[in-house]
Amino acid sequence: MALQAQESMDTMAVATEKSPVKKTFESSWLMNSQTVMVPFKNTFQMDFQHRFGTWEDGYEHFYGIFNPSNIRIGFDYVPAKNLMVGFGFTNQNNLWDFYGKYALLQQKTNGGTPISLTYYVNAAVDTREEENTDFLESTDRWSFFHQVMIARKFSDALSVQVSGNLTWFNYHPVYDAEGVYLGRNQNTTFSISGLARYKVSKVMSLIVEYDQPLTDQELFDPEPNLSFGFEVVTSAHAFQVFVGNYQSLVPQYNHALNTNSFGDNEILIGFNLTRLWSF
């Protein structure tokens, strides 16, 4: 009887163990946003992100595919548990960006932590030749992005994330459609974001994202973003194809400078490809 009682207690302990929830999202990226996910320690990741031009010209430019596009190649590494660092190069403004992401909390089962909480920070520098810019100081080239992400996996199929975002530009000029300088906006832009993933099979998911700027600027208010598409994953790859109205690939440029309006059909096709290696 004592042995049976001990076995019963051991079984109950296993059943109530507060273990981390796995795969809230399949990738550290979801369309234009970071997710709360940080891969295992010693994981190396390569990102390839592509945004075609907007498709309002229709068939003339084959729905934006033959319009000017934006490309980013990034490299990421997890040197310690819950910490991911990386850098990338984008052809828009010859931007180099450097970032860090730390998972502060991870959702757990059986009455444990109900959410995942991750902090993300990005710094980008415009490296164009001086004659192609109007920067007054070298520090004017820098911009920054801070994000606090809260996510929850509600079921094996549905995961949702919301975040609060702060964008800072050391120099924030505004130009009209003809390139005439109008003045400077505030350095700071606040915004909120939401994204969701719904799995329709073991390897395919439907994905959606929305970003809303909150700061009222004096000269120009950035357009909100709506994106949706699908994701296909393997053990080491994530491939996402979607449509939306963000064309930049560094978050502060999207959240503070986006001029594309979804309602005006200034929509584009984008895709992300990530590849992971574990050491």
N, C-alpha and C positions, 0 to 999 in steps of 0.2 A: 504494500500500500504506500509506503514511504517513497519507493522508487517510482511508482506511478504518479504520485503527487509532484515529485521533482520534475519528471518528464513533462507533466502538464504545465508547470510553471515556466519551464524552458520554452515550450511551444508558445505560450502567451507572450513571453518576453520578445521572441522573434517576431511575432505578429504585430507587436506595438512598437517595434524599433523605429525611431525617427530617422529614416534614410533619405538622402537627397533625391529630389525629383530629377529624372534624367530627360535630356533633350526637350527643354522648354521650347527651344528653337533648334533648327538643324544646323545653323551657321551663325557666325559672329556678325554677319550682314543680313539685312532683310531690305532689299531694294535700295533706298537711299539712306537707310539708318543703321546704326549699330544696334545689336541686341544685347541682352544681359549675359549672353553666353561667353565664357572664356574656356578655351580648350584645355586639355590636360597639360601638366608641366612638361617642358621640353618638346612641345609641338611647334613646328614651323609651318607657316601658312603663306601662300601666295595668292594675291587678289588680282583679277583682271576685270575692270569695269568699263562699260562702253555705253555712251548715250548718243543716239543719232540726232539729227536736226528735227525741228518741229515739222508736222505734216500738213499744215494749213494750205500748202500749195498743191496738195493731192498728188495725182499721178505725174505731174510735170517733173517733180524731183523724187518720184517713187515713194511718196508718203514719208519724206524726211530722210530716207536712207542715203540719198545722194547729197543732202545738205551737209554743211560743216558739222562735224561730230566732236565729242569730247571723250577722252580716254584717260584712264588712270591705271597704273600698275603699282601694286603695293606689296610689302613684305612684312610679315608679322612673326613674333616669337613669344613664347610663354616661358620666361626664365624662372618663375616661381609659381607656386600654387595660387590661383585666382588672379594673377597679374599677367596682362598681355601688353606688349609694346610693339610699335611698328612705325613705318614711314612709307611714303609713296610719292610718285611724281605724276602730275597732271599736265596735259598740254595747254589747258586754259591758263593764260598768264604765266606759263612755265612754273607752276606752283609746286613747291616741295612742302609736304605736310608731315608732321611728327605727332604721334599720339600715344597715350597710355590708357588702359582700362583695367579697373579693379572690381572684382565681385565682392561686395561687402556682405551680402546675405544670399543664401541659396534656399529656395523653397524645399521643405521636407514633408514627408508623408506622416500619417498617423498622428495628427495634432501638433506637428512641429511648425517651423516657420511657414506662414501661409503665402509668402511672396519671395521673389528674388529681387535684390537691389544691387545695382551696379553703377559706378561712376566712370565717366568718360571725359577726357580732355584732349583737345587737338590744338596745335599751333601750326600755322601755315605762313610761308614767306613767298612773296612774288619776286621771281628772279629774272624778270625781263631786263633787257638792256636799258640803261638810263634814258636813252633818246626816245624810247617807246613809252615812257611813263611821265607823269608829272609829280612824282614824289619829291618832297622838299628835304626830307631826312631819310636815312636808311631805316630808321624804326617805323616809318610810314608803310613799309612793305609788309608788316606783320599783322596777322589777325588771329583770333583765338575763339575756341568754342568749348563750352562746358555743358555737360548733360548728366542728369540723374534719371536713371531708368528703373521703373518698377514693373515687374512682370509676374504673371501667374499662369500656370498650366492647369486649366479647368478640367480637362479630360485628356485621354490619349490623342484626341483629334484637335482640340481647340486650345490655343495659347494666345494671350493678349498682353500687350505692353503699352504703358503710357510713360511720358517723360516730360520734364521741364528743362528748357534749354536757355542758355545765355550766350549770345554772340557779341564779340568785341572786335572792332576794327580800329587800329591806331589812326588810320586816315580813311574817311568814308565819303568820297566825293560823289556827286550826282550829275549825270549828263542827260541831255534830251536825246531824242531819236537820231538827230543829226550830229551828235557828239559834242554839242556845246555845253560847256561847264556851267552848272546852275548854282552850285554851292555845296555845302557839306551837311550830311545828316548827322544825327547823334551817333556816338561811338557804339552805344549799347542797343541791342535788339533782344527782347525776350520773346519766346515762342513756346508752344506746347505741341506734343506729337502723340500719335497713337498708331499702333499697328497690330495686326492679327494674322494668325496662320491657322488654316483648317485643313487637316490631313484627309485626303480622299482615298489614299492607299498607303502602303508602307513606304513608297518612294516618291509620291507626288502630293503636293499641297497647293491650296489656293491661298493667296496672300494679298493683303490690302494695307495701305498706309495713308495717313492724313497728317499734315503739318499746318499749324495756324500761327502766324505772327501776332503778337499782342501789342507791341510798341507802336504808338502813333508818331510817325516821323514827320518832319516839317516839309520835306521836299518830295519824298518818295516812300510809299509803303509797299513792301514786298508782297507778291501774290502768294496765297496759300497753295499747298500742294496736295493733289490726290493721285495716288498710284495704285494699280492693282494688276495682278498677273498670276503666274504659277511657278512652283519650285520643284525641281527634280533632284534627288540626292542619292549618293552612294555612301559607302563607309568613309571615303576620303574626299569626295567632291560634293559641291552644292552648285546647281545651275539654276538661275532665276531669269525669267523673261517677263517683261511687264510694260505697261504704258503709263505715262504720267506727265507732269509738266515741270519737273525739276530736270535741268540739264547739267548743272554743276556737280562735281564729284567730291568737293570738300564741303563739309556741312555748313560752315559759317557763310559761304558764298550762296548756298541755297536759301538759308533762313533769313538773310539780310538783303540779298540782291536779286532775288528771282523776279523776272519780269514776265514770264510766261503765264498766261491765264488759261486754265482748263476750260472755262466757259467760252472763251474766244477761239477755241479749237487749236490753241498753241500747245499741242500735245506731241509727245515723242515716244519712240520705242527705246527701251534700254535693256541691258542684260548684265548680270554679274556671274562670274565664275571664280570659285575658290577651290584651292587644292591644299590638302594637309599632309604633312609628313611627321611621324612621331619618332623621336630618337631616345 
